[in-house]
Amino acid sequence: MTHQNGESPLTRAAHMTGSLSSKNHPNNELRDFSKCVAVLRSILYQDRPLDKVEFLFMEKQMQVLQIAYLRWKRKHVWPTDIH
């Protein structure tokens, strides 16, 4: 079945899937990440104590993030200390 613009539902789905892998998609993911960081910052600024499960969860997530970031950085950032 075609619609007013002449595209079938499969064609529209293919366009939508293609847009997910477009250059703008990583920007959306980074924007979502920054929102999560802002929420975490807000929670930490409240200075409420975390229970053991919350603390361990946050520690593990921070370690995973740091490892992934350092890996990416080694691949993509030029060394700045070379003279």
C-alpha positions as CSV (number, residue, x, y, z in Angstrom):
1,M,0.0,0.0,0.0
2,T,1.4,3.4,-0.9
3,H,0.7,6.6,0.8
4,Q,0.2,10.1,-0.4
5,N,3.9,10.7,-0.8
6,G,4.3,7.5,-2.9
7,E,6.4,5.6,-0.3
8,S,5.6,2.2,1.0
9,P,5.8,1.5,4.7
10,L,9.0,-0.6,4.0
11,T,10.6,2.4,2.3
12,R,9.7,4.7,5.2
13,A,11.1,2.1,7.6
14,A,14.3,1.9,5.6
15,H,14.7,5.7,5.7
16,M,14.0,5.7,9.4
17,T,16.6,3.0,10.0
18,G,19.1,4.8,7.8
19,S,18.6,8.0,9.8
20,L,19.5,6.1,13.0
21,S,23.0,5.5,11.6
22,S,23.4,9.0,10.2
23,K,26.0,11.4,11.4
24,N,23.5,13.2,13.7
25,H,22.6,10.0,15.7
26,P,25.8,10.0,17.8
27,N,25.1,13.7,18.6
28,N,21.7,12.6,19.9
29,E,23.3,9.9,22.0
30,L,25.8,12.4,23.4
31,R,23.0,14.8,24.2
32,D,21.1,12.1,26.0
33,F,24.3,11.2,27.9
34,S,24.8,14.8,29.0
35,K,21.3,14.8,30.4
36,C,22.1,11.7,32.4
37,V,25.3,13.3,33.7
38,A,23.3,16.4,34.8
39,V,20.9,14.2,36.7
40,L,23.7,12.3,38.4
41,R,25.4,15.6,39.2
42,S,22.2,16.8,40.8
43,I,21.9,13.6,42.9
44,L,25.5,13.8,44.1
45,Y,25.1,17.5,44.9
46,Q,22.3,16.6,47.3
47,D,24.9,14.9,49.4
48,R,22.7,12.1,50.4
49,P,24.4,8.9,51.4
50,L,24.2,6.0,48.9
51,D,23.4,2.5,50.0
52,K,25.9,-0.2,49.2
53,V,24.1,-1.4,46.0
54,E,23.9,2.2,44.7
55,F,27.5,2.9,45.5
56,L,28.8,-0.3,43.8
57,F,26.5,0.3,40.8
58,M,27.8,3.8,40.4
59,E,31.5,2.7,40.9
60,K,31.2,0.1,38.2
61,Q,29.5,2.4,35.7
62,M,32.2,5.1,36.3
63,Q,34.9,2.5,35.7
64,V,33.2,1.2,32.5
65,L,32.9,4.8,31.2
66,Q,36.5,5.7,32.1
67,I,37.8,2.6,30.3
68,A,35.8,3.2,27.2
69,Y,36.7,6.9,27.1
70,L,40.4,6.2,27.6
71,R,40.3,3.6,24.8
72,W,38.6,6.0,22.5
73,K,41.0,8.8,23.4
74,R,44.1,6.7,22.7
75,K,42.7,6.0,19.2
76,H,41.5,9.5,18.3
77,V,43.4,12.2,20.2
78,W,46.8,13.3,19.1
79,P,49.4,13.4,21.8
80,T,50.0,17.0,23.0
81,D,53.2,16.4,25.0
82,I,55.5,15.8,21.9
83,H,57.8,18.8,21.3
